[in-house]
Structure formats: C-alpha cells, structure tokens
Amino acid sequence: MALALAFGIVLLISISLSGLAARTVLSTALLFLLAGALLGQGGAGLVDISLGTVSRLADIALFTVLFTDGQRVSVQALREGWRLSGRALGLGMPLILVGVAVPAHFLAGLDWPTALLLGAILAPTDPVFASIIVGRDDIPLRLRRLLNVESGLNDGLALPFVLIFIATAAHESAHPGQVAFELALGLVFGIAVPLLVTFAWRLRVFTAEPRLQPLGPFAIAVLLYAACHLTHANPYLAAFVAGSTIATVDRTAAKHFHPFGDLLSEVTKFAALLVFGALITPDRITDLSWGAWAVAVLAIFLVRPAAILLSMLRSRLSKRERAAAAWFGPKGFASVVYGLHALQSDIPGGEQVFDLVAITIALSIVLHSSTDVPFAKLLRIRPPDNLPGGVNEDAERTEQIGDPDEEERLEGPRSG
C-alpha cells in the first residue's frame, strides 16, 4: 500500500501543477521519475520495487500509449505521410542503432554483439514525453504524423533486433524465422481483431449505451494484449496497427475512445515512470565510467539528431520542423522493457547494458520533457494559458486532436 499511497500523492501534486507545466519547462513526467528515485531503495527506501513490477507496468504503459496513438493515424493518413515516416524508419532507425553501437564498443568497452544490442534497445522513440509537439493540433500536421508514426512502429520493429542480439550475445541460435513469425503474427492480430469486432458492431443486435461506447476499443485492447502475450506475437506492432485499423474502419469508436484513452495512457505512463524511477539508484549512476556517460550523451545529442537530419535531407519539412523532428526522439517505455529483457537474460555485460539504458532514459526524460514548450515557441505555437482557472480554447482543441473529422479539416492546408 505504500506504493499506492506514493502514487496517489505524486499524481495529485502533478495534476495540480499540470497547468504550470504546460506553460514552462516543468515536467509532470519528471516529477514521477524523481519521486520514484527519492522513494526507492536508492533514496528513502519507502518502497521496494521488483524488476518484474517495472517490466509489467512499462509493458502495459507502452501497449496502451501505442494503441491510443494508433487511433490518431488512419490508413489514409499513413499512406499520405509514408514518405517522411518511411525515411525515419528505413534510414534513420538503422543509423541510430549503428550510431549508438559504435561509441558503446569503443568508449564503454562492450563487445560488438552487446553494443549492437544496446543500439537496438535505444533505437525506439517515445514522443509521449514531448506531448506539446505530438499532442497539439496547431503543430504542423506532417510533423505530428512523422513523430507519431515513427514512434508507433519503431517500438515493434526494434523488438526482433533486440531478441536476435540477445541470442547472439549469449552465443545461442537467434531463430530469425521465429522472430519474423512473431512480427507477422502481431501484424495479423492488429488488423484482424479490430476488423472482426468492428464489423460485428454493425449488426443491429449489437448496440452499446453511449456512456459505455469508450469501453469498446478498450475491450479490443485487452483482448489483443492477452492474445499477443499468450501466442508470443509482437504486442507493440499489434497495438499501433490495431489503433490505426479502428481509426480507419470505425471513426465513431475511435472518436469516443480518445478522451478515455488519453487519460488511461497518462495513468499507466505515470505509474510506470514512478516504479522505473525507483530503479535509478546512486550506485547505478556512480558505477558508470566516463565512457558510458559519453555514450548516453552522444545517443541523445548527436546520434538521434544526425540520423534524422540525414534521413530528412531534401524532404518537404521546413528547417524548424526538421530541427524538432531531430531533437524529439525521447527514449521511453520500449527501451525500459527491452533493457529489462537484456538484464534478465543473464548475458555477459547485461547489467552494464541496463545501467546504460536506464541512465539514457532518465537523461532523455529530463531533457525532452522539459524542452517541449521552448520548441513549441520556436515553431511559433503559443502554449496554453490560464489552465488552472479552467479549460480554454487551446485545451479544447488539444482534446479534439484525435477527432478524424478535425484531422481531415486540418490536413488540406497543411499537407503542402
């Protein structure tokens, strides 16, 4: 119950300060991370968090965020924005993987399989920590789509590489066929399950009360989450694809789910951040060599920006949009889950890999979650005002970001 009490107190404080955070560099995500570090074994020792608890909460949070974000992007939107997203995934992501692996080998002393594993773990991005950039409908639509689709798909696409490099580092057979099958099965589940359910909803016998309509997509998410873990299908690819499928075939369901889904994502995200913060102990920080710290710094300040800027050469993005896309590559829950996979696999150097991942994620959360407002100003976007006093027009527009009709209205003038 100590953990529940701590979560309730920090949640109340964060909600009370959320209006201030929306206008300044203050970050609610950072509050939960710091609270976890202060309450955990590296701080006051008031809560004892197991690796299994962190892994499961991070897994649920990642799945929830991907499922919700997927419903912001229909198949039509994916098709229209594929050139930019394809560059980020097809060129930017491999460059990030290699760009992290090289300094990890030469500066942190990891062997090549383990260094490549670290690169695969830190390649995925999580724009949920840059909410003003990807969560506001007055940010250029193509930039929002780029970051949203990139983060939605690179989590699932990174998992096969993580599994292969873990097997390689452990001197075991990688079984790439099985990894490919799990990836394909996640894609099939992500399409088939929402299609079957939404088509069934069109039958007259199935009608939902208006107040229960947001629970329809939620039920699909629960079913999909369980099916993926029972069959070892790729859950992260399935989550984002399922959300996109719902947005494509049943706009009404997606529209009703958005307010509930956003709140659910926030709660799971905050809970995962709190327990992850408890793992950030002074020992993990002081035991890292200067080379390991250099890897974490380079991954955020050099590797990600350089990889995305290279992949976006001669694209239609403006210079400011390219700068925002290059900077906002936060390391989030996918890296937490994959880092714990490496730690629990008992590979040589697994502890060092997780320490590197944990510090990089913590540094990323500090930097990215506190620079979204300055970057929004750089893009000439005015952050919300007077939030503590009530809901204003900016907040109302933010709540409507998932409305497919609103997205269509914005798409015309901004797509050029």
Phi, psi and omega in degrees: 000340179298322179293319178296319178296316179297318180296317180297318181294312182294323178297317180296316179297316182295319178297319181293333180259003186295327177296318177295320181295329181289343183249350187227186179280357176297138184234127176293326177299318180295326178300316180291321179297313180294321179298317178298318179295322181286327184271341184283190185291339177277353179240245183283344180071026182280335178231142179246112186253129177272159178297326178296321178295316179297316182298316183290317180293320178295322179296314180294317180297315180297315180299316182295315180296317180294319179296318179291315180295327178300330181281359172272349186231105176283171178299323178298317179294321177299318182293320182287328182257015188292330183299315180289314180296321179297323176296314182296321182278317186279331181245312184296316183295313175299324178296321178295316180303309181290321182296331175278323184295322184297306177293332177296326179284312187275331182260321182265351175079017178282145174290166188299315178300319180289323177295318177293325175299315178299319177298319179293324180292322184266000179289321181294153179239162183218088184292000179299337178275000174239055192299329180291330181284312185263354185246017180236134183279359175260003167278143180313130187300320183293329177289317178299316180295319180302308182293323182291312181291319179302310182290328181291326184261330185288339176297309180290325181288335180284333185302315178302320179293322177299314181295320180295316182288330174296315179297320180295316180295331179270004180061041178242167177289136186278337182052061182298331178297317178294320179297317178295322179296317179295323177295315180294321180294322176298319178296317179296313179299318182296333178268312190291315184298309178296324179298312181299317183291313182293326175292323177295325180296341180282347176287143185297333183291337182258108176224140181246143173299145181306320183289342180261356184300323178298339181281348179299302176300327178298318178297322176299318180298315180298315179299316182293318180300314181293317181298319181294319182284332177286328184256357183066023173291155180292107188286332187281320173295318180299320183296310182292318180295321179297317177299317179294323178296317178297317179297334182277315188262342181215081182298325182297314179298317179297319181296318180290331185282333190307307181300316179294317180297320179297317179293319179297319178297318180296316182296312180295323178297314181295319179297318180294322179295321181297312182286328176293321178301329180294340178277345181277091182257160177303328180296319180295327182283313185284336182283345180285138177283169178296328178295321178294318177297323178297322178298314180298316180294315180296323181300325183270313189273336185240308190295305180299307180302316182295318182296317182287321178298320177294318181289339182259011177301135179063022173274174182275000179289144174287170180299319180291322178294320177297319179297317179295316179296323181290321183281318188276079171233059184299144174270127188227223192291330176299316179294326176298309182298314182290325176297322177290327174302314181295319181295319184275356180273352178062032176281154175300130181083007182298321179295319179293322178299314181294320178299318177297316179297313183298316180292321179295318179296314180299316179296321179296316180298317179300313186283311187284323181284346179255000180244007180291321180293313176302322179289326176297322177292324178298325177276010179062039176252126181278121179292161183302143176244153172058033180295319181299334182276349181151176182277125179256186184294322180297317180295321179296319179293325178297320180294336183267008185299330182275359181288114182300325179295320179294321180296319179297322182295321181284334190295322185303299184290340186263343185291338178272000000 
